[in-house]
Amino acid sequence: MLSWALSFLIISLIAAFLGFGALAGVAATFAKILFFIFLVLFVVSLVVPRSRSIV
């Protein structure tokens, strides 16, 4: 998921450089949303212990 966020960030920067402001804004918004989803999932994976029950 972090790779998708970085991809949208790069697309946003290229679009902004070429003058496509609306496309850059949309791509930057997607990048922010995906980054925060990644961050939440990462923190949850650190907090929740993984228990393996051996039966």
C-alpha positions, 0 to 999 in steps of 0.5 A: 500500500505504501508503494501505491501512495508513493506512485500517486505522489510521483504522479502528482508531482509530475502532473503539477510540473506539467501544469495539470493542477486538478489532476495533481490535486486528485493524485495528491489526495489519493496519496494522502489517503493511502498513506494514512491507511498504511500508517493506521494498518502499520500501527495496528499491526505493531499493537495487536500481538500475533498469537500462534496457537500450537495444537 
